[in-house]
């Protein structure tokens, strides 16, 4: 049940502009060494700030290798 919950959280859309899911964003961020501003543009394909807090948190989580998807989803919904 826990794994299903994590998979559901991973499919949450990170940014309405690009319709990128959290899972897709993690995949992209894990395969780039770009600094945050350029990585954000790579993930969202836009320069708006609508998803900045949640994406910055996710960027840091990828960098440190520890993920709290519940926290990311709560920031998206704010």
N, CA, C and O atoms as a Tripos MOL2 file, in Angstrom:
@<TRIPOS>MOLECULE
protein
  312   311    78     0     0
PROTEIN
NO_CHARGES

@<TRIPOS>ATOM
      1 N           0.8280   -1.1940    0.0000 N.3       1 UNK1
      2 CA          0.0000    0.0000    0.0000 C.3       1 UNK1
      3 C           0.8690    1.2530    0.0000 C.2       1 UNK1
      4 O           0.5570    2.2180   -0.6980 O.2       1 UNK1
      5 N           1.9470    1.2540    0.7670 N.am      2 UNK2
      6 CA          2.8650    2.3890    0.8170 C.3       2 UNK2
      7 C           3.4670    2.6600   -0.5600 C.2       2 UNK2
      8 O           3.5850    3.8180   -0.9620 O.2       2 UNK2
      9 N           3.8470    1.6110   -1.2860 N.am      3 UNK3
     10 CA          4.4480    1.7700   -2.6100 C.3       3 UNK3
     11 C           3.4420    2.3770   -3.5780 C.2       3 UNK3
     12 O           3.8040    3.2310   -4.3870 O.2       3 UNK3
     13 N           2.1840    1.9480   -3.5080 N.am      4 UNK4
     14 CA          1.1470    2.5170   -4.3710 C.3       4 UNK4
     15 C           0.9760    4.0010   -4.0850 C.2       4 UNK4
     16 O           0.8050    4.8030   -5.0030 O.2       4 UNK4
     17 N           1.0240    4.3620   -2.8040 N.am      5 UNK5
     18 CA          0.8870    5.7680   -2.4120 C.3       5 UNK5
     19 C           2.0380    6.5920   -2.9840 C.2       5 UNK5
     20 O           1.8200    7.6960   -3.4830 O.2       5 UNK5
     21 N           3.2450    6.0710   -2.9160 N.am      6 UNK6
     22 CA          4.4110    6.7710   -3.4590 C.3       6 UNK6
     23 C           4.2890    6.9170   -4.9690 C.2       6 UNK6
     24 O           4.6210    7.9680   -5.5160 O.2       6 UNK6
     25 N           3.8180    5.8760   -5.6490 N.am      7 UNK7
     26 CA          3.6360    5.9470   -7.1020 C.3       7 UNK7
     27 C           2.5860    6.9840   -7.4670 C.2       7 UNK7
     28 O           2.7350    7.7000   -8.4580 O.2       7 UNK7
     29 N           1.5200    7.0690   -6.6680 N.am      8 UNK8
     30 CA          0.4830    8.0650   -6.9100 C.3       8 UNK8
     31 C           1.0550    9.4670   -6.7470 C.2       8 UNK8
     32 O           0.7770   10.3510   -7.5580 O.2       8 UNK8
     33 N           1.8510    9.6730   -5.7030 N.am      9 UNK9
     34 CA          2.4730   10.9790   -5.4920 C.3       9 UNK9
     35 C           3.4210   11.3120   -6.6340 C.2       9 UNK9
     36 O           3.4940   12.4640   -7.0630 O.2       9 UNK9
     37 N           4.1390   10.3280   -7.1260 N.am     10 UNK10
     38 CA          5.0800   10.5370   -8.2250 C.3      10 UNK10
     39 C           4.4080   10.9600   -9.5100 C.2      10 UNK10
     40 O           5.0250   11.6200  -10.3460 O.2      10 UNK10
     41 N           3.1480   10.5890   -9.6810 N.am     11 UNK11
     42 CA          2.4320   10.9690  -10.9000 C.3      11 UNK11
     43 C           1.7580   12.3330  -10.7830 C.2      11 UNK11
     44 O           1.1210   12.7900  -11.7320 O.2      11 UNK11
     45 N           1.8900   12.9870   -9.6310 N.am     12 UNK12
     46 CA          1.3400   14.3280   -9.4460 C.3      12 UNK12
     47 C           2.0270   15.2990  -10.4000 C.2      12 UNK12
     48 O           3.2490   15.2780  -10.5490 O.2      12 UNK12
     49 N           1.2340   16.1450  -11.0410 N.am     13 UNK13
     50 CA          1.7750   17.1280  -11.9840 C.3      13 UNK13
     51 C           2.4760   18.2350  -11.2070 C.2      13 UNK13
     52 O           1.8870   18.8590  -10.3250 O.2      13 UNK13
     53 N           3.7190   18.4660  -11.5400 N.am     14 UNK14
     54 CA          4.5490   19.4590  -10.8550 C.3      14 UNK14
     55 C           4.2120   20.8700  -11.3050 C.2      14 UNK14
     56 O           4.1700   21.7980  -10.4980 O.2      14 UNK14
     57 N           3.9720   21.0210  -12.5990 N.am     15 UNK15
     58 CA          3.7540   22.3500  -13.1690 C.3      15 UNK15
     59 C           2.7070   22.2570  -14.2740 C.2      15 UNK15
     60 O           2.8550   21.4690  -15.2080 O.2      15 UNK15
     61 N           1.6580   23.0550  -14.1720 N.am     16 UNK16
     62 CA          0.6130   23.0510  -15.1990 C.3      16 UNK16
     63 C           1.1350   23.5540  -16.5400 C.2      16 UNK16
     64 O           0.6070   23.1900  -17.5910 O.2      16 UNK16
     65 N           2.1580   24.3780  -16.5080 N.am     17 UNK17
     66 CA          2.7180   24.9250  -17.7540 C.3      17 UNK17
     67 C           3.2720   23.8190  -18.6440 C.2      17 UNK17
     68 O           3.0750   23.8260  -19.8600 O.2      17 UNK17
     69 N           3.9610   22.8780  -18.0290 N.am     18 UNK18
     70 CA          4.6210   21.8380  -18.8230 C.3      18 UNK18
     71 C           3.9760   20.4690  -18.6690 C.2      18 UNK18
     72 O           4.2830   19.5430  -19.4190 O.2      18 UNK18
     73 N           3.0890   20.3450  -17.7040 N.am     19 UNK19
     74 CA          2.4500   19.0660  -17.3860 C.3      19 UNK19
     75 C           3.4810   17.9810  -17.0690 C.2      19 UNK19
     76 O           3.2910   16.8120  -17.4060 O.2      19 UNK19
     77 N           4.5650   18.3800  -16.4220 N.am     20 UNK20
     78 CA          5.6170   17.4580  -16.0040 C.3      20 UNK20
     79 C           5.2510   16.8730  -14.6460 C.2      20 UNK20
     80 O           4.8880   17.6100  -13.7300 O.2      20 UNK20
     81 N           5.3440   15.5580  -14.5130 N.am     21 UNK21
     82 CA          5.0500   14.9180  -13.2300 C.3      21 UNK21
     83 C           6.2870   14.9670  -12.3320 C.2      21 UNK21
     84 O           7.3980   15.2210  -12.7960 O.2      21 UNK21
     85 N           6.0710   14.7210  -11.0530 N.am     22 UNK22
     86 CA          7.1860   14.6840  -10.1090 C.3      22 UNK22
     87 C           8.1740   13.5970  -10.5200 C.2      22 UNK22
     88 O           9.3870   13.8070  -10.4850 O.2      22 UNK22
     89 N           7.6570   12.4460  -10.9040 N.am     23 UNK23
     90 CA          8.5140   11.3270  -11.3240 C.3      23 UNK23
     91 C           9.3780   11.7210  -12.5180 C.2      23 UNK23
     92 O          10.5730   11.4260  -12.5430 O.2      23 UNK23
     93 N           8.7750   12.3910  -13.5160 N.am     24 UNK24
     94 CA          9.5280   12.8290  -14.6940 C.3      24 UNK24
     95 C          10.5780   13.8680  -14.3160 C.2      24 UNK24
     96 O          11.7000   13.8410  -14.8230 O.2      24 UNK24
     97 N          10.2070   14.7840  -13.4210 N.am     25 UNK25
     98 CA         11.1450   15.8240  -12.9880 C.3      25 UNK25
     99 C          12.3450   15.2080  -12.2770 C.2      25 UNK25
    100 O          13.4820   15.6220  -12.5020 O.2      25 UNK25
    101 N          12.0930   14.2210  -11.4210 N.am     26 UNK26
    102 CA         13.1960   13.5470  -10.7260 C.3      26 UNK26
    103 C          14.1270   12.8990  -11.7410 C.2      26 UNK26
    104 O          15.3490   13.0070  -11.6370 O.2      26 UNK26
    105 N          13.5420   12.2300  -12.7160 N.am     27 UNK27
    106 CA         14.3310   11.5600  -13.7620 C.3      27 UNK27
    107 C          15.2220   12.5670  -14.5030 C.2      27 UNK27
    108 O          16.4050   12.3090  -14.7280 O.2      27 UNK27
    109 N          14.6490   13.7030  -14.8750 N.am     28 UNK28
    110 CA         15.4010   14.7350  -15.6010 C.3      28 UNK28
    111 C          16.5090   15.3060  -14.7130 C.2      28 UNK28
    112 O          17.6510   15.4480  -15.1490 O.2      28 UNK28
    113 N          16.1620   15.6320  -13.4700 N.am     29 UNK29
    114 CA         17.1320   16.2470  -12.5630 C.3      29 UNK29
    115 C          18.2750   15.2990  -12.2050 C.2      29 UNK29
    116 O          19.4000   15.7450  -11.9790 O.2      29 UNK29
    117 N          18.0000   14.0130  -12.1520 N.am     30 UNK30
    118 CA         19.0530   13.0510  -11.8310 C.3      30 UNK30
    119 C          20.0710   12.9160  -12.9600 C.2      30 UNK30
    120 O          21.1940   12.4630  -12.7340 O.2      30 UNK30
    121 N          19.6890   13.3030  -14.1600 N.am     31 UNK31
    122 CA         20.5790   13.1370  -15.3120 C.3      31 UNK31
    123 C          21.1640   14.4560  -15.8190 C.2      31 UNK31
    124 O          21.6350   14.5350  -16.9540 O.2      31 UNK31
    125 N          21.1330   15.4800  -14.9810 N.am     32 UNK32
    126 CA         21.7300   16.7500  -15.3760 C.3      32 UNK32
    127 C          22.5900   17.2940  -14.2420 C.2      32 UNK32
    128 O          22.3470   17.0090  -13.0700 O.2      32 UNK32
    129 N          23.5840   18.0710  -14.6010 N.am     33 UNK33
    130 CA         24.4030   18.7320  -13.5880 C.3      33 UNK33
    131 C          24.2770   20.2490  -13.7110 C.2      33 UNK33
    132 O          25.1340   20.9970  -13.2400 O.2      33 UNK33
    133 N          23.2040   20.6870  -14.3470 N.am     34 UNK34
    134 CA         22.9540   22.1150  -14.5180 C.3      34 UNK34
    135 C          22.6070   22.7640  -13.1830 C.2      34 UNK34
    136 O          22.0540   22.1050  -12.3030 O.2      34 UNK34
    137 N          22.9260   24.0520  -13.0210 N.am     35 UNK35
    138 CA         22.4880   24.7740  -11.8230 C.3      35 UNK35
    139 C          20.9660   24.9230  -11.8540 C.2      35 UNK35
    140 O          20.3410   24.7640  -12.9030 O.2      35 UNK35
    141 N          20.3780   25.2280  -10.7030 N.am     36 UNK36
    142 CA         18.9190   25.2470  -10.5790 C.3      36 UNK36
    143 C          18.1900   26.0570  -11.6560 C.2      36 UNK36
    144 O          17.2570   25.5270  -12.2600 O.2      36 UNK36
    145 N          18.5670   27.3150  -11.9300 N.am     37 UNK37
    146 CA         17.7840   28.0810  -12.9180 C.3      37 UNK37
    147 C          17.6900   27.3950  -14.2860 C.2      37 UNK37
    148 O          16.6300   27.3960  -14.9120 O.2      37 UNK37
    149 N          18.7820   26.8190  -14.7380 N.am     38 UNK38
    150 CA         18.7620   26.1470  -16.0440 C.3      38 UNK38
    151 C          18.0550   24.7960  -15.9540 C.2      38 UNK38
    152 O          17.3690   24.3890  -16.8920 O.2      38 UNK38
    153 N          18.2200   24.1120  -14.8390 N.am     39 UNK39
    154 CA         17.5310   22.8290  -14.6530 C.3      39 UNK39
    155 C          16.0230   23.0470  -14.5850 C.2      39 UNK39
    156 O          15.2520   22.2350  -15.0960 O.2      39 UNK39
    157 N          15.6030   24.1410  -13.9540 N.am     40 UNK40
    158 CA         14.1720   24.4660  -13.8770 C.3      40 UNK40
    159 C          13.5970   24.6330  -15.2730 C.2      40 UNK40
    160 O          12.5310   24.1040  -15.5880 O.2      40 UNK40
    161 N          14.3050   25.3660  -16.0930 N.am     41 UNK41
    162 CA         13.8470   25.5850  -17.4650 C.3      41 UNK41
    163 C          13.8170   24.2720  -18.2540 C.2      41 UNK41
    164 O          12.9380   24.0700  -19.0920 O.2      41 UNK41
    165 N          14.7620   23.3970  -17.9910 N.am     42 UNK42
    166 CA         14.8050   22.0940  -18.6470 C.3      42 UNK42
    167 C          13.5890   21.2420  -18.2530 C.2      42 UNK42
    168 O          12.9960   20.5660  -19.0940 O.2      42 UNK42
    169 N          13.2310   21.2860  -16.9800 N.am     43 UNK43
    170 CA         12.1100   20.4830  -16.4800 C.3      43 UNK43
    171 C          10.7730   21.0720  -16.8960 C.2      43 UNK43
    172 O           9.9030   20.3510  -17.3830 O.2      43 UNK43
    173 N          10.6000   22.3800  -16.7080 N.am     44 UNK44
    174 CA          9.2840   22.9930  -16.9310 C.3      44 UNK44
    175 C           9.1130   23.5780  -18.3240 C.2      44 UNK44
    176 O           7.9890   23.7820  -18.7820 O.2      44 UNK44
    177 N          10.2160   23.8460  -18.9920 N.am     45 UNK45
    178 CA         10.1980   24.4780  -20.3170 C.3      45 UNK45
    179 C           9.5180   25.8510  -20.2930 C.2      45 UNK45
    180 O           8.9470   26.2900  -21.2910 O.2      45 UNK45
    181 N           9.5870   26.5150  -19.1430 N.am     46 UNK46
    182 CA          9.0490   27.8720  -19.0260 C.3      46 UNK46
    183 C           9.8720   28.6410  -17.9970 C.2      46 UNK46
    184 O          10.7130   28.0640  -17.3090 O.2      46 UNK46
    185 N           9.6280   29.9310  -17.8990 N.am     47 UNK47
    186 CA         10.3760   30.7450  -16.9400 C.3      47 UNK47
    187 C           9.4590   31.3540  -15.8830 C.2      47 UNK47
    188 O           9.8640   32.2650  -15.1610 O.2      47 UNK47
    189 N           8.2340   30.8610  -15.7890 N.am     48 UNK48
    190 CA          7.2950   31.3600  -14.7820 C.3      48 UNK48
    191 C           7.6940   30.8430  -13.4030 C.2      48 UNK48
    192 O           8.4880   29.9100  -13.2850 O.2      48 UNK48
    193 N           7.1400   31.4530  -12.3730 N.am     49 UNK49
    194 CA          7.5090   31.0790  -11.0070 C.3      49 UNK49
    195 C           6.4360   30.2510  -10.3000 C.2      49 UNK49
    196 O           6.5160   30.0540   -9.0880 O.2      49 UNK49
    197 N           5.4410   29.7670  -11.0300 N.am     50 UNK50
    198 CA          4.3170   29.0510  -10.4140 C.3      50 UNK50
    199 C           4.7450   27.7950   -9.6590 C.2      50 UNK50
    200 O           4.0900   27.4200   -8.6860 O.2      50 UNK50
    201 N           5.8050   27.1480  -10.0710 N.am     51 UNK51
    202 CA          6.2240   25.8940   -9.4190 C.3      51 UNK51
    203 C           7.6040   26.0280   -8.7750 C.2      51 UNK51
    204 O           8.2450   25.0220   -8.4700 O.2      51 UNK51
    205 N           8.0550   27.2410   -8.5720 N.am     52 UNK52
    206 CA          9.4300   27.4590   -8.1200 C.3      52 UNK52
    207 C           9.7410   26.7910   -6.7790 C.2      52 UNK52
    208 O          10.7710   26.1300   -6.6470 O.2      52 UNK52
    209 N           8.8660   26.9550   -5.7840 N.am     53 UNK53
    210 CA          9.1480   26.3980   -4.4530 C.3      53 UNK53
    211 C           9.2110   24.8790   -4.4780 C.2      53 UNK53
    212 O          10.1400   24.2800   -3.9360 O.2      53 UNK53
    213 N           8.2330   24.2660   -5.1010 N.am     54 UNK54
    214 CA          8.2130   22.7980   -5.1220 C.3      54 UNK54
    215 C           9.3530   22.2340   -5.9630 C.2      54 UNK54
    216 O           9.9420   21.2160   -5.5990 O.2      54 UNK54
    217 N           9.6690   22.8740   -7.0700 N.am     55 UNK55
    218 CA         10.7530   22.3780   -7.9190 C.3      55 UNK55
    219 C          12.1140   22.5940   -7.2630 C.2      55 UNK55
    220 O          13.0000   21.7480   -7.3830 O.2      55 UNK55
    221 N          12.2850   23.7080   -6.5800 N.am     56 UNK56
    222 CA         13.5510   23.9570   -5.8720 C.3      56 UNK56
    223 C          13.7480   22.9060   -4.7680 C.2      56 UNK56
    224 O          14.8540   22.4020   -4.5740 O.2      56 UNK56
    225 N          12.6730   22.5870   -4.0540 N.am     57 UNK57
    226 CA         12.7510   21.5530   -3.0250 C.3      57 UNK57
    227 C          13.1180   20.2100   -3.6500 C.2      57 UNK57
    228 O          13.9690   19.4910   -3.1280 O.2      57 UNK57
    229 N          12.4840   19.8780   -4.7540 N.am     58 UNK58
    230 CA         12.7710   18.6240   -5.4500 C.3      58 UNK58
    231 C          14.2090   18.5970   -5.9630 C.2      58 UNK58
    232 O          14.8760   17.5650   -5.8910 O.2      58 UNK58
    233 N          14.6880   19.7270   -6.4790 N.am     59 UNK59
    234 CA         16.0720   19.8520   -6.9510 C.3      59 UNK59
    235 C          17.0430   19.5340   -5.8090 C.2      59 UNK59
    236 O          18.0070   18.7920   -5.9960 O.2      59 UNK59
    237 N          16.7820   20.1000   -4.6280 N.am     60 UNK60
    238 CA         17.6410   19.8440   -3.4670 C.3      60 UNK60
    239 C          17.5580   18.3890   -3.0200 C.2      60 UNK60
    240 O          18.5650   17.8000   -2.6260 O.2      60 UNK60
    241 N          16.3700   17.8130   -3.0800 N.am     61 UNK61
    242 CA         16.2090   16.4090   -2.6980 C.3      61 UNK61
    243 C          17.0010   15.4960   -3.6290 C.2      61 UNK61
    244 O          17.6210   14.5310   -3.1800 O.2      61 UNK61
    245 N          16.9800   15.7990   -4.9160 N.am     62 UNK62
    246 CA         17.7500   15.0060   -5.8790 C.3      62 UNK62
    247 C          19.2380   15.1460   -5.5790 C.2      62 UNK62
    248 O          19.9850   14.1690   -5.6300 O.2      62 UNK62
    249 N          19.6580   16.3630   -5.2660 N.am     63 UNK63
    250 CA         21.0700   16.6100   -4.9710 C.3      63 UNK63
    251 C          21.5420   15.8260   -3.7450 C.2      63 UNK63
    252 O          22.6570   15.3060   -3.7230 O.2      63 UNK63
    253 N          20.6800   15.7460   -2.7220 N.am     64 UNK64
    254 CA         21.0670   15.0630   -1.4880 C.3      64 UNK64
    255 C          20.6410   13.5970   -1.4550 C.2      64 UNK64
    256 O          21.0420   12.8560   -0.5570 O.2      64 UNK64
    257 N          19.8340   13.1740   -2.4250 N.am     65 UNK65
    258 CA         19.4690   11.7640   -2.5420 C.3      65 UNK65
    259 C          18.4000   11.2730   -1.5940 C.2      65 UNK65
    260 O          18.2260   10.0650   -1.4340 O.2      65 UNK65
    261 N          17.6760   12.1840   -0.9590 N.am     66 UNK66
    262 CA         16.6210   11.7960   -0.0270 C.3      66 UNK66
    263 C          15.3370   12.5120   -0.4330 C.2      66 UNK66
    264 O          15.3220   13.7350   -0.5750 O.2      66 UNK66
    265 N          14.2520   11.7430   -0.6220 N.am     67 UNK67
    266 CA         13.0220   12.3050   -1.1660 C.3      67 UNK67
    267 C          11.8780   12.2610   -0.1630 C.2      67 UNK67
    268 O          11.6840   11.2660    0.5340 O.2      67 UNK67
    269 N          11.1250   13.3550   -0.1000 N.am     68 UNK68
    270 CA          9.8980   13.4250    0.6920 C.3      68 UNK68
    271 C           8.8140   13.9330   -0.2520 C.2      68 UNK68
    272 O           8.5430   15.1320   -0.3230 O.2      68 UNK68
    273 N           8.2020   13.0040   -0.9730 N.am     69 UNK69
    274 CA          7.2220   13.3820   -1.9900 C.3      69 UNK69
    275 C           5.9810   14.0140   -1.3820 C.2      69 UNK69
    276 O           5.3270   14.8310   -2.0320 O.2      69 UNK69
    277 N           5.6440   13.6560   -0.1540 N.am     70 UNK70
    278 CA          4.4840   14.2520    0.5140 C.3      70 UNK70
    279 C           4.7030   15.7540    0.6760 C.2      70 UNK70
    280 O           3.7880   16.5450    0.4480 O.2      70 UNK70
    281 N           5.9000   16.1410    1.0640 N.am     71 UNK71
    282 CA          6.2280   17.5590    1.2310 C.3      71 UNK71
    283 C           6.1790   18.2950   -0.1090 C.2      71 UNK71
    284 O           5.6880   19.4220   -0.1780 O.2      71 UNK71
    285 N           6.6790   17.6750   -1.1590 N.am     72 UNK72
    286 CA          6.6540   18.2890   -2.4920 C.3      72 UNK72
    287 C           5.2120   18.4930   -2.9420 C.2      72 UNK72
    288 O           4.8640   19.5640   -3.4400 O.2      72 UNK72
    289 N           4.3750   17.4770   -2.7720 N.am     73 UNK73
    290 CA          2.9680   17.5770   -3.1780 C.3      73 UNK73
    291 C           2.2570   18.6550   -2.3760 C.2      73 UNK73
    292 O           1.4320   19.3850   -2.9250 O.2      73 UNK73
    293 N           2.5610   18.7710   -1.0870 N.am     74 UNK74
    294 CA          1.9150   19.8090   -0.2760 C.3      74 UNK74
    295 C           2.2950   21.2060   -0.7610 C.2      74 UNK74
    296 O           1.4660   22.1150   -0.7090 O.2      74 UNK74
    297 N           3.5220   21.3980   -1.2300 N.am     75 UNK75
    298 CA          3.9220   22.6930   -1.7890 C.3      75 UNK75
    299 C           3.2310   22.9620   -3.1230 C.2      75 UNK75
    300 O           2.8880   24.1060   -3.4230 O.2      75 UNK75
    301 N           3.0280   21.9320   -3.9140 N.am     76 UNK76
    302 CA          2.3540   22.0990   -5.2040 C.3      76 UNK76
    303 C           0.9220   22.5650   -4.9870 C.2      76 UNK76
    304 O           0.4190   23.4010   -5.7370 O.2      76 UNK76
    305 N           0.2680   22.0300   -3.9710 N.am     77 UNK77
    306 CA         -1.1430   22.3360   -3.7360 C.3      77 UNK77
    307 C          -1.3580   23.6890   -3.0860 C.2      77 UNK77
    308 O          -2.4950   24.1540   -3.0070 O.2      77 UNK77
    309 N          -0.2910   24.3370   -2.6140 N.am     78 UNK78
    310 CA         -0.4330   25.6590   -1.9740 C.3      78 UNK78
    311 C          -0.6390   26.7430   -2.9810 C.2      78 UNK78
    312 O          -0.7760   27.9100   -2.6120 O.2      78 UNK78
@<TRIPOS>BOND
     1     1     2 1
     2     2     3 1
     3     3     4 2
     4     3     5 am
     5     5     6 1
     6     6     7 1
     7     7     8 2
     8     7     9 am
     9     9    10 1
    10    10    11 1
    11    11    12 2
    12    11    13 am
    13    13    14 1
    14    14    15 1
    15    15    16 2
    16    15    17 am
    17    17    18 1
    18    18    19 1
    19    19    20 2
    20    19    21 am
    21    21    22 1
    22    22    23 1
    23    23    24 2
    24    23    25 am
    25    25    26 1
    26    26    27 1
    27    27    28 2
    28    27    29 am
    29    29    30 1
    30    30    31 1
    31    31    32 2
    32    31    33 am
    33    33    34 1
    34    34    35 1
    35    35    36 2
    36    35    37 am
    37    37    38 1
    38    38    39 1
    39    39    40 2
    40    39    41 am
    41    41    42 1
    42    42    43 1
    43    43    44 2
    44    43    45 am
    45    45    46 1
    46    46    47 1
    47    47    48 2
    48    47    49 am
    49    49    50 1
    50    50    51 1
    51    51    52 2
    52    51    53 am
    53    53    54 1
    54    54    55 1
    55    55    56 2
    56    55    57 am
    57    57    58 1
    58    58    59 1
    59    59    60 2
    60    59    61 am
    61    61    62 1
    62    62    63 1
    63    63    64 2
    64    63    65 am
    65    65    66 1
    66    66    67 1
    67    67    68 2
    68    67    69 am
    69    69    70 1
    70    70    71 1
    71    71    72 2
    72    71    73 am
    73    73    74 1
    74    74    75 1
    75    75    76 2
    76    75    77 am
    77    77    78 1
    78    78    79 1
    79    79    80 2
    80    79    81 am
    81    81    82 1
    82    82    83 1
    83    83    84 2
    84    83    85 am
    85    85    86 1
    86    86    87 1
    87    87    88 2
    88    87    89 am
    89    89    90 1
    90    90    91 1
    91    91    92 2
    92    91    93 am
    93    93    94 1
    94    94    95 1
    95    95    96 2
    96    95    97 am
    97    97    98 1
    98    98    99 1
    99    99   100 2
   100    99   101 am
   101   101   102 1
   102   102   103 1
   103   103   104 2
   104   103   105 am
   105   105   106 1
   106   106   107 1
   107   107   108 2
   108   107   109 am
   109   109   110 1
   110   110   111 1
   111   111   112 2
   112   111   113 am
   113   113   114 1
   114   114   115 1
   115   115   116 2
   116   115   117 am
   117   117   118 1
   118   118   119 1
   119   119   120 2
   120   119   121 am
   121   121   122 1
   122   122   123 1
   123   123   124 2
   124   123   125 am
   125   125   126 1
   126   126   127 1
   127   127   128 2
   128   127   129 am
   129   129   130 1
   130   130   131 1
   131   131   132 2
   132   131   133 am
   133   133   134 1
   134   134   135 1
   135   135   136 2
   136   135   137 am
   137   137   138 1
   138   138   139 1
   139   139   140 2
   140   139   141 am
   141   141   142 1
   142   142   143 1
   143   143   144 2
   144   143   145 am
   145   145   146 1
   146   146   147 1
   147   147   148 2
   148   147   149 am
   149   149   150 1
   150   150   151 1
   151   151   152 2
   152   151   153 am
   153   153   154 1
   154   154   155 1
   155   155   156 2
   156   155   157 am
   157   157   158 1
   158   158   159 1
   159   159   160 2
   160   159   161 am
   161   161   162 1
   162   162   163 1
   163   163   164 2
   164   163   165 am
   165   165   166 1
   166   166   167 1
   167   167   168 2
   168   167   169 am
   169   169   170 1
   170   170   171 1
   171   171   172 2
   172   171   173 am
   173   173   174 1
   174   174   175 1
   175   175   176 2
   176   175   177 am
   177   177   178 1
   178   178   179 1
   179   179   180 2
   180   179   181 am
   181   181   182 1
   182   182   183 1
   183   183   184 2
   184   183   185 am
   185   185   186 1
   186   186   187 1
   187   187   188 2
   188   187   189 am
   189   189   190 1
   190   190   191 1
   191   191   192 2
   192   191   193 am
   193   193   194 1
   194   194   195 1
   195   195   196 2
   196   195   197 am
   197   197   198 1
   198   198   199 1
   199   199   200 2
   200   199   201 am
   201   201   202 1
   202   202   203 1
   203   203   204 2
   204   203   205 am
   205   205   206 1
   206   206   207 1
   207   207   208 2
   208   207   209 am
   209   209   210 1
   210   210   211 1
   211   211   212 2
   212   211   213 am
   213   213   214 1
   214   214   215 1
   215   215   216 2
   216   215   217 am
   217   217   218 1
   218   218   219 1
   219   219   220 2
   220   219   221 am
   221   221   222 1
   222   222   223 1
   223   223   224 2
   224   223   225 am
   225   225   226 1
   226   226   227 1
   227   227   228 2
   228   227   229 am
   229   229   230 1
   230   230   231 1
   231   231   232 2
   232   231   233 am
   233   233   234 1
   234   234   235 1
   235   235   236 2
   236   235   237 am
   237   237   238 1
   238   238   239 1
   239   239   240 2
   240   239   241 am
   241   241   242 1
   242   242   243 1
   243   243   244 2
   244   243   245 am
   245   245   246 1
   246   246   247 1
   247   247   248 2
   248   247   249 am
   249   249   250 1
   250   250   251 1
   251   251   252 2
   252   251   253 am
   253   253   254 1
   254   254   255 1
   255   255   256 2
   256   255   257 am
   257   257   258 1
   258   258   259 1
   259   259   260 2
   260   259   261 am
   261   261   262 1
   262   262   263 1
   263   263   264 2
   264   263   265 am
   265   265   266 1
   266   266   267 1
   267   267   268 2
   268   267   269 am
   269   269   270 1
   270   270   271 1
   271   271   272 2
   272   271   273 am
   273   273   274 1
   274   274   275 1
   275   275   276 2
   276   275   277 am
   277   277   278 1
   278   278   279 1
   279   279   280 2
   280   279   281 am
   281   281   282 1
   282   282   283 1
   283   283   284 2
   284   283   285 am
   285   285   286 1
   286   286   287 1
   287   287   288 2
   288   287   289 am
   289   289   290 1
   290   290   291 1
   291   291   292 2
   292   291   293 am
   293   293   294 1
   294   294   295 1
   295   295   296 2
   296   295   297 am
   297   297   298 1
   298   298   299 1
   299   299   300 2
   300   299   301 am
   301   301   302 1
   302   302   303 1
   303   303   304 2
   304   303   305 am
   305   305   306 1
   306   306   307 1
   307   307   308 2
   308   307   309 am
   309   309   310 1
   310   310   311 1
   311   311   312 2
@<TRIPOS>SUBSTRUCTURE
     1 UNK1         2 RESIDUE 1 A UNK
     2 UNK2         6 RESIDUE 1 A UNK
     3 UNK3        10 RESIDUE 1 A UNK
     4 UNK4        14 RESIDUE 1 A UNK
     5 UNK5        18 RESIDUE 1 A UNK
     6 UNK6        22 RESIDUE 1 A UNK
     7 UNK7        26 RESIDUE 1 A UNK
     8 UNK8        30 RESIDUE 1 A UNK
     9 UNK9        34 RESIDUE 1 A UNK
    10 UNK10       38 RESIDUE 1 A UNK
    11 UNK11       42 RESIDUE 1 A UNK
    12 UNK12       46 RESIDUE 1 A UNK
    13 UNK13       50 RESIDUE 1 A UNK
    14 UNK14       54 RESIDUE 1 A UNK
    15 UNK15       58 RESIDUE 1 A UNK
    16 UNK16       62 RESIDUE 1 A UNK
    17 UNK17       66 RESIDUE 1 A UNK
    18 UNK18       70 RESIDUE 1 A UNK
    19 UNK19       74 RESIDUE 1 A UNK
    20 UNK20       78 RESIDUE 1 A UNK
    21 UNK21       82 RESIDUE 1 A UNK
    22 UNK22       86 RESIDUE 1 A UNK
    23 UNK23       90 RESIDUE 1 A UNK
    24 UNK24       94 RESIDUE 1 A UNK
    25 UNK25       98 RESIDUE 1 A UNK
    26 UNK26      102 RESIDUE 1 A UNK
    27 UNK27      106 RESIDUE 1 A UNK
    28 UNK28      110 RESIDUE 1 A UNK
    29 UNK29      114 RESIDUE 1 A UNK
    30 UNK30      118 RESIDUE 1 A UNK
    31 UNK31      122 RESIDUE 1 A UNK
    32 UNK32      126 RESIDUE 1 A UNK
    33 UNK33      130 RESIDUE 1 A UNK
    34 UNK34      134 RESIDUE 1 A UNK
    35 UNK35      138 RESIDUE 1 A UNK
    36 UNK36      142 RESIDUE 1 A UNK
    37 UNK37      146 RESIDUE 1 A UNK
    38 UNK38      150 RESIDUE 1 A UNK
    39 UNK39      154 RESIDUE 1 A UNK
    40 UNK40      158 RESIDUE 1 A UNK
    41 UNK41      162 RESIDUE 1 A UNK
    42 UNK42      166 RESIDUE 1 A UNK
    43 UNK43      170 RESIDUE 1 A UNK
    44 UNK44      174 RESIDUE 1 A UNK
    45 UNK45      178 RESIDUE 1 A UNK
    46 UNK46      182 RESIDUE 1 A UNK
    47 UNK47      186 RESIDUE 1 A UNK
    48 UNK48      190 RESIDUE 1 A UNK
    49 UNK49      194 RESIDUE 1 A UNK
    50 UNK50      198 RESIDUE 1 A UNK
    51 UNK51      202 RESIDUE 1 A UNK
    52 UNK52      206 RESIDUE 1 A UNK
    53 UNK53      210 RESIDUE 1 A UNK
    54 UNK54      214 RESIDUE 1 A UNK
    55 UNK55      218 RESIDUE 1 A UNK
    56 UNK56      222 RESIDUE 1 A UNK
    57 UNK57      226 RESIDUE 1 A UNK
    58 UNK58      230 RESIDUE 1 A UNK
    59 UNK59      234 RESIDUE 1 A UNK
    60 UNK60      238 RESIDUE 1 A UNK
    61 UNK61      242 RESIDUE 1 A UNK
    62 UNK62      246 RESIDUE 1 A UNK
    63 UNK63      250 RESIDUE 1 A UNK
    64 UNK64      254 RESIDUE 1 A UNK
    65 UNK65      258 RESIDUE 1 A UNK
    66 UNK66      262 RESIDUE 1 A UNK
    67 UNK67      266 RESIDUE 1 A UNK
    68 UNK68      270 RESIDUE 1 A UNK
    69 UNK69      274 RESIDUE 1 A UNK
    70 UNK70      278 RESIDUE 1 A UNK
    71 UNK71      282 RESIDUE 1 A UNK
    72 UNK72      286 RESIDUE 1 A UNK
    73 UNK73      290 RESIDUE 1 A UNK
    74 UNK74      294 RESIDUE 1 A UNK
    75 UNK75      298 RESIDUE 1 A UNK
    76 UNK76      302 RESIDUE 1 A UNK
    77 UNK77      306 RESIDUE 1 A UNK
    78 UNK78      310 RESIDUE 1 A UNK
